Amino acid sequence: MTPAAVHVVGGGLAGCEAALQLARLGVPCTLHEMRPERTTPAHRTGDLAEIVCSNSLKSTEPATASGLLKAELDLAGCRLLRAARETAVPAGAALAVDRERFSAAVAALVAAEPLITLVRDEVADFDDDPAARWLVATGPLTSPDLHAALARRTGGAGLHFFDAVAPSVSLESLDCSRLYRAARYDKGEADYWNAPLDREEYRAFCAALVAAERTEVHDFEKSLLFDGCQPVEEIADTGPETLAHGPLRPVGLRDPRTGGRAHAVVQLRQENAAGTIFGLVGFQTRLKQGEQRRVFRLIPGLERAEFVRYGQLHRNFYLDAPRVLDARFALRADARLRCAGQITGVEGYVESIASGLTTAWRLAAELRAVDLPDWPAETLLGALLDGFLRDGTSRRFSPMNANFGLLPAMPDAARGRRGKQERKEALAARSLAALRAHLAGAGPSALLAP
Ligand SMILES: Cc1cc2nc3c(=O)[nH]c(=O)nc-3n(C[C@H](O)[C@H](O)[C@H](O)COP(=O)(O)OP(=O)(O)OC[C@H]3O[C@@H](n4cnc5c(N)ncnc54)[C@H](O)[C@@H]3O)c2cc1C
C-alpha cells in the first residue's frame, strides 16, 4: 500500500496509540522504544506506555474537559483509552489504571498487530532516506541525542528544555469590576488585565504564599531553580517587599478608577487568540495545585478564578509548535518528521494519546492520498490540536491541557442564562454532535474504510 518506511519513535502513550492507529489504517510501521536499554529520569520499567506519575487519567464525567476529550476519543476509536478502561481501578468519577496491567494490555495490543514491528533501540538521529516517515513521540524526557538531532533541524530555535509555567485562568471566571486594563507606561495597547493590591492585601497574599505547600523537586529538576526561573514563592521567601519590586511592581501602572498607584499589581496577559485565557505574569510556581487555587484566589478579582492550567516547574522537552510545526504536525524544516505527544505542546496523558491518534491519522491520510480536514473547531480535539498548537499569540508557548476555555463560546442567544454546569453540558453536546458529523464526512470515512 505504501512505499514509505514508517518509523514511530517512542513506545510511550502517544507512540503506542500512533502505531496502533497506523496498523488499524493499514499502514505498517516500526515502533522504536529505547527502554529498558536506555531509560529516562522518570520511567521505572521497560514497559510500553508506562504511566510515569499519577495513575489517574482524570475525570470521565461528560461535562468536564477531561471527560469530553475521552468521549471524543471513544468516537474516534482510540485504542489506549479502551485498554485503560479494561485495566481500571476504582477511582470514583475518574479513570485510574493499574499501571502494570495497563502497560501489559498495550503490549498485547501491539504484539497482536502484524503490521507493527517493535524494536528496542534508541533512535539517535534520522537517516537520509527521502521516502522514510518518522513519527517522533519521544515525550518530555526525549533522549539527549535525539534532542540534539531535532535541534540541528530547527537551528535550535523553538526547543524548550524545561518548563517553568505560570498558571492561566479563564477570563469569564474573573471579577473584572475589580481589575483594569492597561499596559505599563501605556506602551502599546492596553493588553493586560491588572489586579491592584493595597498594602494589607499584598502582605496577606505574601504571607499565604510563603506558607503554602510546595511540590517536591526531583534531583534532575534542581538546576532549574538556579537557572533564571525562580518560582514566585521563592522570590517571596527572600523578603516581604521583594515581589512588590519584582513581578508585582506597580510602576507605570495607574488605576484609572482612582488615578493612583497601588502598592502592588498582578498583571494578567492574554494567552490565546480568542482572548478567553489569561496567564499570571511572573507567577512560575511549584505550589501544589490545591494551594495555587487557594492562594492565588486571594488576589482581588481572582476570588472565583477557574484555573485552566496550573503553574509548574519540571524538566519538559517540547517544541514551540506554532512556529516549528505545520498543520500535519510535520517539522517545517524536515517534512519527513511528524511529531506527537507531549513534545508538540499538549500536556497530560489523555492529551498525549489524542495527539498520537491525530498525527497517525494525518500521516496515513497523506500516504493514502486522502484529504482529511482538521477536527471541528467546536471539539476539544480541534481546539487543542488544531487551534492552540497553531496559535502563536503567546510569546512563550507552553504546554496546555484540554480545557473548556479553549472552546469557542456559545452564541449569546444559545447561551441564555445558563449556569456553569449547564453551559459545560451544552458545550460537550455541541462538540460530540460536530465530531459525529465530521467522522461521517468524506475524508474520515475514506480513511477509516477497511
Ligand atoms: C515527571 C513527569 C510527571 C508527569 N506526571 C503526569 C501526571 O501525573 N498526569 C498527566 O496527565 N501527565 C503527567 N506528565 C505529563 C505527560 O502526560 C506524560 O509525560 C506523558 O507520558 C507524555 O506522553 P508521551 O507519549 O508524549 O511521552 P512518554 O509517555 O514519555 O513516551 C515517550 C517514550 O519515548 C521513549 N524515548 C525517548 N527518547 C527516545 C529515543 N531517542 N529513541 C527511542 N525511544 C525514546 C521513552 O522511553 C518513552 O517510552 C508528567 C510528565 C513528567 C515528565
The ligand as an SDF file (V2000), in Angstrom:
LIG
                    3D

 53 58  0  0  0  0  0  0  0  0999 V2000
    7.9240   13.6870   35.7820 C   0  0  0  0  0  0  0  0  0  0  0  0
    6.6270   13.8020   34.9940 C   0  0  0  0  0  0  0  0  0  0  0  0
    5.4020   13.5750   35.6330 C   0  0  0  0  0  0  0  0  0  0  0  0
    4.2040   13.6680   34.9110 C   0  0  0  0  0  0  0  0  0  0  0  0
    3.0240   13.4480   35.5610 N   0  0  0  0  0  0  0  0  0  0  0  0
    1.8550   13.4820   34.8770 C   0  0  0  0  0  0  0  0  0  0  0  0
    0.6210   13.1810   35.5270 C   0  0  0  0  0  0  0  0  0  0  0  0
    0.5740   12.8650   36.7070 O   0  0  0  0  0  0  0  0  0  0  0  0
   -0.5290   13.2480   34.7980 N   0  0  0  0  0  0  0  0  0  0  0  0
   -0.5260   13.5900   33.4840 C   0  0  0  0  0  0  0  0  0  0  0  0
   -1.6100   13.6090   32.8600 O   0  0  0  0  0  0  0  0  0  0  0  0
    0.6320   13.8820   32.8470 N   0  0  0  0  0  0  0  0  0  0  0  0
    1.8200   13.8460   33.5070 C   0  0  0  0  0  0  0  0  0  0  0  0
    3.0080   14.1430   32.8660 N   0  0  0  0  0  0  0  0  0  0  0  0
    2.9740   14.6770   31.5150 C   0  0  0  0  0  0  0  0  0  0  0  0
    2.6880   13.7040   30.3510 C   0  0  0  0  0  0  0  0  0  0  0  0
    1.3230   13.4290   30.3200 O   0  0  0  0  0  0  0  0  0  0  0  0
    3.4320   12.4210   30.3600 C   0  0  0  0  0  0  0  0  0  0  0  0
    4.8010   12.7070   30.3220 O   0  0  0  0  0  0  0  0  0  0  0  0
    3.0550   11.5130   29.1650 C   0  0  0  0  0  0  0  0  0  0  0  0
    3.6230   10.2540   29.4050 O   0  0  0  0  0  0  0  0  0  0  0  0
    3.5090   12.0460   27.8220 C   0  0  0  0  0  0  0  0  0  0  0  0
    3.2320   11.1080   26.8140 O   0  0  0  0  0  0  0  0  0  0  0  0
    4.2310   10.9330   25.5600 P   0  0  0  0  0  0  0  0  0  0  0  0
    3.7530    9.7660   24.7820 O   0  0  0  0  0  0  0  0  0  0  0  0
    4.3590   12.2250   24.8610 O   0  0  0  0  0  0  0  0  0  0  0  0
    5.6470   10.6040   26.2170 O   0  0  0  0  0  0  0  0  0  0  0  0
    6.0820    9.3060   27.0600 P   0  0  0  0  0  0  0  0  0  0  0  0
    4.9060    8.6000   27.5990 O   0  0  0  0  0  0  0  0  0  0  0  0
    7.1460    9.7830   27.9950 O   0  0  0  0  0  0  0  0  0  0  0  0
    6.7340    8.3740   25.9500 O   0  0  0  0  0  0  0  0  0  0  0  0
    7.9370    8.6970   25.3060 C   0  0  0  0  0  0  0  0  0  0  0  0
    8.6840    7.3950   25.0690 C   0  0  0  0  0  0  0  0  0  0  0  0
    9.7870    7.6630   24.1910 O   0  0  0  0  0  0  0  0  0  0  0  0
   10.9170    6.9110   24.6470 C   0  0  0  0  0  0  0  0  0  0  0  0
   12.1010    7.5810   24.0770 N   0  0  0  0  0  0  0  0  0  0  0  0
   12.6310    8.7780   24.4020 C   0  0  0  0  0  0  0  0  0  0  0  0
   13.6630    9.0870   23.5900 N   0  0  0  0  0  0  0  0  0  0  0  0
   13.7850    8.0250   22.7150 C   0  0  0  0  0  0  0  0  0  0  0  0
   14.6630    7.7350   21.6210 C   0  0  0  0  0  0  0  0  0  0  0  0
   15.6120    8.5970   21.2340 N   0  0  0  0  0  0  0  0  0  0  0  0
   14.5160    6.5630   20.9380 N   0  0  0  0  0  0  0  0  0  0  0  0
   13.5450    5.6550   21.2960 C   0  0  0  0  0  0  0  0  0  0  0  0
   12.6930    5.8790   22.3430 N   0  0  0  0  0  0  0  0  0  0  0  0
   12.8060    7.0660   23.0320 C   0  0  0  0  0  0  0  0  0  0  0  0
   10.7840    6.9630   26.1590 C   0  0  0  0  0  0  0  0  0  0  0  0
   11.4990    5.8930   26.7600 O   0  0  0  0  0  0  0  0  0  0  0  0
    9.2690    6.8120   26.3460 C   0  0  0  0  0  0  0  0  0  0  0  0
    8.8620    5.4780   26.4590 O   0  0  0  0  0  0  0  0  0  0  0  0
    4.2290   14.0320   33.5430 C   0  0  0  0  0  0  0  0  0  0  0  0
    5.4580   14.2580   32.9150 C   0  0  0  0  0  0  0  0  0  0  0  0
    6.6470   14.1370   33.6290 C   0  0  0  0  0  0  0  0  0  0  0  0
    7.9530   14.3770   32.9230 C   0  0  0  0  0  0  0  0  0  0  0  0
  1  2  1  0
  2  3  1  0
  2 52  2  0
  3  4  2  0
  4  5  1  0
  4 50  1  0
  5  6  2  0
  6  7  1  0
  6 13  1  0
  7  8  2  0
  7  9  1  0
  9 10  1  0
 10 11  2  0
 10 12  1  0
 12 13  2  0
 13 14  1  0
 14 15  1  0
 14 50  1  0
 15 16  1  0
 16 17  1  0
 16 18  1  0
 18 19  1  0
 18 20  1  0
 20 21  1  0
 20 22  1  0
 22 23  1  0
 23 24  1  0
 24 25  2  0
 24 26  1  0
 24 27  1  0
 27 28  1  0
 28 29  2  0
 28 30  1  0
 28 31  1  0
 31 32  1  0
 32 33  1  0
 33 34  1  0
 33 48  1  0
 34 35  1  0
 35 36  1  0
 35 46  1  0
 36 37  1  0
 36 45  1  0
 37 38  2  0
 38 39  1  0
 39 40  1  0
 39 45  2  0
 40 41  1  0
 40 42  2  0
 42 43  1  0
 43 44  2  0
 44 45  1  0
 46 47  1  0
 46 48  1  0
 48 49  1  0
 50 51  2  0
 51 52  1  0
 52 53  1  0
M  END
$$$$
